[in-house]
Amino acid sequence: MSELGLKPLSPRAELHLHFQGAIRPATLLGLARRHGIALPVDDLPALREWFRFRDFAHFVEVYALLRACLVEPADYELVTYELGSELAGQGVRYAEVTFTPGPEVYRGPRETFFDGLSAGRERVRRELGVELRWIFDIPRRTVTLHPHMPLADFITDCAINGRYDGVVALGLAGTELGYPPEPFEPWFDRARAAGLHSVPHAGETAGPASIWGAVRALGAERLGHGVRAVEDPALLEYLVEKRIPLEVCPTSNIALGVYPSLAEHPLRRLVDAGAVGHREYGHAGDLRHPADCRSRTAAHRVWPQQCGRRAGPPECH
Ligand SMILES: [Zn+2]
């Protein structure tokens, strides 16, 4: 039982989850008031409504504000702990959480966020029994728009320096259209050489070319979303052959307007193509090193489930 009275349902893993996107509206309101940061709305019901993403551009706008409200190590610790509580309540025992160090983090000392993340992660492990790992990701558009700030260098350095403190991979996120993966190859080369995994987003708001770029230039071992691989049979076959799993998040795709409805989402076609697999895992030990697992097929969202023993039906989250 977690501190919030949430009862774990079953051992599960969560692999596509954004730290800043997981901030509770009430927590955001409290942080904004504490730090004197103006929000577009100033009460909880209106804030909840503002959190309903209208499209990808609105999502990016919300995300930037969420990041701005994280100022002190205690803020990062609080959000990490609340996130761990939510995960514990859902029966999650292992999670790889994407953290986006934006310009606001670059301007301050690394310890501001990393010490907070580490303190929260330790509390989550000790008090809630949930193991957290970090994917530090490069926001492709933000990096491009701030050429005076070597943000990609900073993020990659932070990821590499943090590899013994919970960082397992380098990611790439943000606006895909107009910001292809290929220019980010040098940073991924450096991270991979240091032993980190490559887990970029691709094939969400852009088509198969973006996925090919992520696979060929960045050495992607797992893909954030990747659903638009369905538009290129040769690519789909390649991903299955190379065992590069997809983290498919149908509700996110609908919320951001990638697909208009679940009925039009390609999950079924991805399953039929053999690109989506699902297995239940046998015990918590299976989840210790999911980044080292390889699957015969691309996984549906929670790919370490393929490291287990019993086959099960695909499920939607
Ligand atoms: Zn994502």
Boltz pocket constraint, residues with backbone or C-beta under 6 A from the ligand:
constraints:
  - pocket:
      binder: B
      contacts: [[A, 16], [A, 17], [A, 18], [A, 173], [A, 201], [A, 224]]
      max_distance: 6.0
